[in-house]
Amino acid sequence: MDHLIDQACDLIAVRSTADRPDDLKRALDLVLTHIGPDYAVRRFESNGKPSALVHAPDTGDFRVILNAHLDVVPGDDDLFVPRVDGDRLYGRGAHDMKLAALIMADVFRELGHDFPIALQLVTDEEVGGADGTAHQIAAGVRGGFVVIGEQSRLQIVTESRGLAHVRLTAKGRAAHAAYPWLGDNALTAVADGVARLLARYPVPEAEVWRTTVNVARFDTPNRAVNQVPAEASAWLDVRFPPDDADFAGRTPGQVAAHLGAVTGLSATVEALGHPHHADPDSVEVGLLRAAAREAGFPGNLLAKHGAADGRHYTAVGVDAVIFGPGGDGQHSAVEYADLRTVTPYRNALRSFLTARREDPRWP
């Protein structure tokens, strides 16, 4: 475990955020170096986001793909200085998900020649995955089953909410602030529209499996306090379960029309990811649950509120689950990985892949 923690510290120190393409490549190269030269590496790039698919030479029909992302959300400088405190590894990406990526790479390095599996490394999950996992899928990459190493404390996530990133906009009429009746305030129009949306999808007081709306930002090009704003917008993050017919299974245009009708504003869907779902009764999920139990964990199934790249596989009919180690505080100043789960997680991945290789129901 010590060598993985040391390498995780090196990886956490790389500021691999979406706006730093050189550091995205550096993070990817660090993990590829860890794997070594004995595997074929197929490299991809889309919109400046590098990714790779690693597998044994002359292998293309993958029974299992291990998927990991190496990008992180922005943070203060001190978050890129990793530190170990007892059973916790602190730092940006410790929990989400650089340590898990290295564990996956370590297991793949050991077992990747034993039967057809692949390791998929991407650098854009935190900004939607269109240029990483989705780009590789569009290029023809497929697997029989996908394990995404996002944090789950060895629970198996078979369902995740979908997401929509939405821009609401309004046009008004500028005027001097001393004479507001001569103008039409676009900013208050946007605020009123957002209030109508939150009345329909109120912020819950506790955890709940339903559609939620986060208001991330209000914008206006107006920069004068004594002027009525003539333009304004709001930026929203909407998360929805598979049974919400307003969002699930809808096109971006249909979602925009729905939100426009609710808010009375012009709506633009900038990103739309449908909910992720995997068959909880599949053989692979059963093998993964058994492997988690063998490692000392209950092997529970879990529905997760946050979206991950599994939704890109759901869209093409491939089952993907989230299965990762423990920790807490992702995207916060106190993000940490629980080092007590490293060995169990590694053992569970090994057990699952070994069982999948030996199961007589596959050639």
C-alpha positions as CSV (number, residue, x, y, z in Angstrom):
1,M,0.0,0.0,0.0
2,D,2.9,2.4,0.7
3,H,4.0,2.6,-2.9
4,L,0.4,3.5,-4.0
5,I,0.1,6.2,-1.4
6,D,3.5,7.7,-2.5
7,Q,2.4,7.7,-6.1
8,A,-1.0,9.1,-5.1
9,C,0.8,12.0,-3.4
10,D,2.7,12.7,-6.6
11,L,-0.5,12.6,-8.6
12,I,-2.4,14.9,-6.2
13,A,0.3,17.4,-6.5
14,V,-0.5,17.7,-10.3
15,R,-3.0,20.5,-10.7
16,S,-5.0,18.6,-13.3
17,T,-7.9,21.0,-13.8
18,A,-9.8,21.5,-17.0
19,D,-8.0,24.8,-17.8
20,R,-4.5,23.3,-17.6
21,P,-4.0,20.9,-20.5
22,D,-0.3,20.3,-19.8
23,D,-1.2,19.1,-16.3
24,L,-4.0,16.9,-17.6
25,K,-1.4,15.2,-19.9
26,R,1.1,15.1,-17.0
27,A,-1.4,13.3,-14.8
28,L,-2.2,10.8,-17.5
29,D,1.5,10.1,-18.2
30,L,2.2,9.5,-14.5
31,V,-0.4,6.7,-14.4
32,L,0.7,5.2,-17.7
33,T,4.3,5.2,-16.4
34,H,3.0,3.3,-13.3
35,I,1.5,0.7,-15.5
36,G,4.7,0.2,-17.4
37,P,5.6,-0.7,-21.0
38,D,4.1,-4.2,-21.3
39,Y,0.7,-3.0,-22.6
40,A,-0.7,-1.4,-25.7
41,V,-1.7,2.2,-25.2
42,R,-4.3,3.8,-27.5
43,R,-4.3,7.5,-27.0
44,F,-7.1,9.9,-27.7
45,E,-7.6,13.7,-27.6
46,S,-10.6,15.9,-28.0
47,N,-10.8,19.6,-27.4
48,G,-7.5,19.5,-25.6
49,K,-8.5,16.7,-23.2
50,P,-6.2,13.7,-23.5
51,S,-7.3,10.2,-22.6
52,A,-6.0,6.6,-23.1
53,L,-7.2,3.0,-23.4
54,V,-4.7,0.5,-22.1
55,H,-4.9,-3.2,-22.9
56,A,-2.9,-6.3,-23.8
57,P,-1.6,-6.2,-27.3
58,D,-3.9,-7.7,-30.0
59,T,-6.9,-7.5,-27.7
60,G,-10.1,-5.6,-28.6
61,D,-13.2,-7.4,-27.3
62,F,-13.0,-6.4,-23.7
63,R,-15.1,-8.3,-21.1
64,V,-14.5,-5.6,-18.5
65,I,-13.3,-2.0,-18.7
66,L,-12.0,-0.3,-15.6
67,N,-12.7,3.4,-15.9
68,A,-10.9,6.2,-14.0
69,H,-10.7,10.0,-14.3
70,L,-7.6,12.0,-13.4
71,D,-9.0,15.5,-13.6
72,V,-10.1,17.5,-10.6
73,V,-12.1,20.6,-9.8
74,P,-10.2,23.8,-9.1
75,G,-9.0,24.6,-5.6
76,D,-6.6,26.7,-3.5
77,D,-2.9,26.0,-3.7
78,D,-2.7,24.2,-0.4
79,L,-5.2,21.6,-1.6
80,F,-2.5,20.4,-4.1
81,V,-0.1,19.7,-1.3
82,P,-1.1,16.2,-0.2
83,R,-0.7,15.1,3.4
84,V,-1.3,11.9,5.3
85,D,-2.9,12.2,8.8
86,G,-3.4,8.8,10.4
87,D,-5.7,6.8,8.2
88,R,-6.5,9.7,5.9
89,L,-4.9,11.0,2.8
90,Y,-5.9,14.7,2.2
91,G,-5.7,16.7,-1.0
92,R,-7.6,17.7,-4.1
93,G,-8.5,14.5,-5.9
94,A,-7.5,12.1,-3.0
95,H,-11.1,10.9,-2.8
96,D,-12.3,11.9,-6.3
97,M,-10.5,9.9,-7.6
98,K,-6.7,9.8,-8.0
99,L,-6.0,7.2,-5.4
100,A,-8.7,4.9,-6.8
101,A,-7.3,5.4,-10.3
102,L,-3.9,4.2,-9.2
103,I,-5.4,1.2,-7.4
104,M,-7.2,0.3,-10.6
105,A,-4.0,0.7,-12.6
106,D,-2.2,-1.5,-10.1
107,V,-4.8,-4.3,-10.4
108,F,-4.9,-3.9,-14.2
109,R,-1.1,-4.1,-14.4
110,E,-1.2,-7.4,-12.5
111,L,-4.2,-9.1,-14.4
112,G,-4.3,-7.3,-17.7
113,H,-2.6,-10.1,-19.6
114,D,-4.8,-12.9,-18.0
115,F,-8.0,-12.2,-20.0
116,P,-9.4,-9.4,-22.2
117,I,-9.8,-6.3,-20.0
118,A,-8.9,-2.7,-20.5
119,L,-8.1,0.4,-18.4
120,Q,-9.8,3.6,-19.5
121,L,-8.1,6.8,-18.3
122,V,-9.8,10.1,-19.0
123,T,-9.2,13.7,-18.0
124,D,-12.5,15.5,-18.4
125,E,-15.1,13.8,-16.1
126,E,-15.5,16.8,-13.9
127,V,-16.6,18.9,-16.9
128,G,-19.0,16.3,-18.3
129,G,-17.0,13.5,-19.9
130,A,-17.8,14.5,-23.5
131,D,-14.1,14.5,-24.5
132,G,-13.0,11.5,-22.6
133,T,-15.3,8.5,-22.0
134,A,-18.0,9.7,-24.5
135,H,-15.3,10.5,-27.1
136,Q,-13.8,7.0,-26.8
137,I,-17.3,5.4,-27.0
138,A,-18.0,7.4,-30.2
139,A,-14.7,6.1,-31.6
140,G,-16.0,2.5,-31.0
141,V,-14.7,1.5,-27.6
142,R,-17.0,-1.0,-25.9
143,G,-16.9,-3.5,-23.1
144,G,-19.1,-6.2,-21.7
145,F,-19.2,-4.5,-18.3
146,V,-17.7,-1.3,-16.9
147,V,-16.4,-0.6,-13.4
148,I,-15.9,3.1,-12.6
149,G,-13.7,3.7,-9.6
150,E,-15.5,6.7,-8.2
151,Q,-15.9,6.8,-4.4
152,S,-18.5,4.4,-3.0
153,R,-16.9,2.8,0.1
154,L,-17.1,-0.6,-1.7
155,Q,-20.8,-0.2,-2.3
156,I,-22.0,-0.9,-5.9
157,V,-23.8,2.0,-7.5
158,T,-26.2,0.7,-10.2
159,E,-28.2,4.0,-10.6
160,S,-27.3,7.7,-10.7
161,R,-29.4,10.8,-11.4
162,G,-29.1,12.5,-14.8
163,L,-27.9,16.1,-15.1
164,A,-28.8,19.2,-17.2
165,H,-26.7,22.3,-17.2
166,V,-29.0,25.2,-18.2
167,R,-28.7,28.9,-19.0
168,L,-31.8,31.0,-18.5
169,T,-31.7,34.4,-20.1
170,A,-33.9,37.5,-20.3
171,K,-33.9,40.7,-22.3
172,G,-35.1,44.0,-20.8
173,R,-34.8,47.7,-21.4
174,A,-32.0,49.9,-20.0
175,A,-32.9,53.1,-18.1
176,H,-31.4,55.4,-15.5
177,A,-31.9,53.8,-12.0
178,A,-33.6,57.0,-10.8
179,Y,-36.4,56.3,-13.3
180,P,-36.9,52.5,-13.2
181,W,-40.4,52.9,-14.6
182,L,-38.8,53.8,-17.9
183,G,-36.9,50.5,-18.1
184,D,-37.5,46.8,-17.9
185,N,-35.1,45.1,-15.4
186,A,-33.9,41.8,-17.0
187,L,-32.1,40.8,-13.8
188,T,-35.3,40.8,-11.7
189,A,-37.1,38.9,-14.5
190,V,-34.4,36.2,-14.3
191,A,-34.7,36.1,-10.5
192,D,-38.5,35.8,-10.8
193,G,-38.2,33.0,-13.3
194,V,-35.7,31.1,-11.0
195,A,-38.1,31.5,-8.1
196,R,-40.9,29.9,-10.2
197,L,-38.6,27.0,-11.0
198,L,-37.6,26.5,-7.4
199,A,-41.3,26.5,-6.4
200,R,-41.7,23.5,-8.7
201,Y,-38.5,21.8,-7.7
202,P,-37.9,23.1,-4.1
203,V,-34.5,22.6,-2.4
204,P,-34.9,19.6,-0.1
205,E,-34.2,19.8,3.6
206,A,-32.6,16.3,3.6
207,E,-31.5,13.6,1.2
208,V,-34.2,12.8,-1.3
209,W,-34.4,10.8,-4.6
210,R,-36.1,13.4,-6.8
211,T,-35.3,16.3,-9.2
212,T,-33.3,19.1,-7.6
213,V,-32.1,22.5,-9.0
214,N,-29.0,24.3,-7.9
215,V,-28.7,28.0,-8.9
216,A,-25.0,28.3,-9.5
217,R,-24.8,31.9,-10.8
218,F,-26.6,35.1,-11.8
219,D,-25.0,37.2,-14.5
220,T,-25.5,40.6,-16.2
221,P,-23.3,42.6,-18.4
222,N,-24.5,45.7,-16.5
223,R,-21.7,47.3,-14.5
224,A,-23.3,50.5,-13.4
225,V,-25.2,50.7,-10.1
226,N,-27.4,53.5,-11.4
227,Q,-28.5,51.6,-14.6
228,V,-31.5,49.2,-15.1
229,P,-30.0,46.0,-16.5
230,A,-31.1,45.3,-20.1
231,E,-29.7,41.7,-20.1
232,A,-29.3,39.0,-17.5
233,S,-28.9,35.2,-17.1
234,A,-28.8,32.4,-14.6
235,W,-26.7,29.3,-14.7
236,L,-28.4,26.1,-13.3
237,D,-27.4,22.6,-12.5
238,V,-30.5,20.2,-12.6
239,R,-30.2,16.6,-11.3
240,F,-33.1,14.2,-12.1
241,P,-34.0,10.5,-11.5
242,P,-35.0,8.2,-14.3
243,D,-38.7,8.4,-13.5
244,D,-39.0,12.2,-14.0
245,A,-40.6,12.4,-17.5
246,D,-39.9,16.2,-17.7
247,F,-36.2,15.4,-18.1
248,A,-35.4,11.6,-18.5
249,G,-35.5,10.5,-22.1
250,R,-36.0,14.0,-23.4
251,T,-33.9,15.9,-26.0
252,P,-32.1,19.1,-25.1
253,G,-34.7,21.0,-27.1
254,Q,-37.6,19.4,-25.2
255,V,-35.9,20.1,-21.8
256,A,-35.3,23.7,-22.8
257,A,-39.0,24.0,-23.8
258,H,-40.1,22.6,-20.5
259,L,-37.9,25.0,-18.5
260,G,-38.9,27.9,-20.6
261,A,-42.6,27.2,-19.9
262,V,-42.0,26.9,-16.2
263,T,-39.8,30.1,-15.9
264,G,-41.2,32.3,-18.6
265,L,-37.6,32.8,-19.8
266,S,-35.5,31.7,-22.7
267,A,-33.7,28.4,-21.7
268,T,-30.7,26.9,-23.3
269,V,-29.5,23.4,-22.4
270,E,-25.7,23.5,-22.5
271,A,-25.2,19.9,-21.4
272,L,-27.6,17.0,-20.9
273,G,-26.7,13.6,-19.4
274,H,-29.3,11.1,-18.9
275,P,-29.6,8.9,-15.8
276,H,-27.2,6.0,-15.4
277,H,-28.6,2.5,-14.8
278,A,-27.2,-1.0,-14.6
279,D,-29.1,-4.2,-14.1
280,P,-28.8,-4.9,-10.3
281,D,-29.5,-8.6,-11.0
282,S,-26.8,-9.1,-13.6
283,V,-24.1,-11.8,-13.1
284,E,-21.4,-9.1,-13.0
285,V,-23.1,-7.2,-10.3
286,G,-23.5,-10.4,-8.3
287,L,-19.8,-11.2,-8.7
288,L,-18.9,-7.7,-7.6
289,R,-21.1,-7.9,-4.5
290,A,-19.5,-11.2,-3.6
291,A,-16.1,-9.7,-4.0
292,A,-16.9,-6.8,-1.7
293,R,-18.3,-9.2,0.9
294,E,-15.1,-11.3,0.7
295,A,-13.1,-8.1,1.4
296,G,-15.1,-7.5,4.5
297,F,-17.8,-5.1,3.3
298,P,-21.6,-5.7,3.0
299,G,-21.7,-5.4,-0.8
300,N,-24.7,-3.1,-0.7
301,L,-26.3,-1.6,-3.8
302,L,-26.5,2.1,-3.9
303,A,-28.2,4.9,-5.9
304,K,-26.0,7.9,-6.2
305,H,-27.1,11.5,-6.6
306,G,-24.0,12.7,-8.5
307,A,-23.5,11.9,-12.2
308,A,-20.5,10.0,-13.5
309,D,-19.3,8.7,-16.8
310,G,-21.4,5.6,-16.5
311,R,-24.2,7.5,-18.2
312,H,-22.3,7.5,-21.4
313,Y,-22.2,3.7,-21.4
314,T,-25.9,3.5,-20.4
315,A,-26.6,5.5,-23.5
316,V,-25.1,2.8,-25.7
317,G,-26.6,-0.2,-23.8
318,V,-23.5,-1.2,-21.8
319,D,-23.9,-1.8,-18.1
320,A,-21.6,0.3,-15.9
321,V,-21.4,0.6,-12.1
322,I,-19.5,2.8,-9.7
323,F,-17.4,0.9,-7.3
324,G,-14.6,2.6,-5.4
325,P,-12.8,3.0,-2.0
326,G,-13.9,5.2,0.9
327,G,-13.4,8.7,2.0
328,D,-15.3,12.0,2.1
329,G,-15.3,15.7,1.3
330,Q,-14.9,15.5,-2.5
331,H,-14.7,19.0,-4.0
332,S,-14.2,20.6,-0.5
333,A,-11.3,21.9,1.4
334,V,-11.2,18.8,3.6
335,E,-11.3,16.1,0.9
336,Y,-9.7,12.9,2.0
337,A,-9.3,9.2,1.0
338,D,-9.8,6.6,3.7
339,L,-6.6,4.6,3.6
340,R,-8.2,1.7,5.6
341,T,-10.2,0.9,2.4
342,V,-7.3,0.7,0.0
343,T,-6.3,-2.9,0.6
344,P,-9.9,-4.2,0.7
345,Y,-10.7,-2.3,-2.5
346,R,-7.7,-3.7,-4.3
347,N,-8.5,-7.2,-3.1
348,A,-12.2,-6.8,-4.2
349,L,-11.2,-5.7,-7.7
350,R,-8.8,-8.6,-8.0
351,S,-11.4,-11.1,-6.7
352,F,-14.1,-9.7,-9.1
353,L,-11.8,-9.9,-12.2
354,T,-10.6,-13.3,-11.3
355,A,-14.2,-14.6,-10.8
356,R,-15.2,-13.0,-14.1
357,R,-12.3,-14.7,-15.9
358,E,-13.1,-18.1,-14.4
359,D,-16.9,-18.0,-14.6
360,P,-18.0,-20.8,-17.0
361,R,-20.9,-18.8,-18.4
362,W,-18.4,-16.9,-20.6
363,P,-15.9,-18.3,-23.1
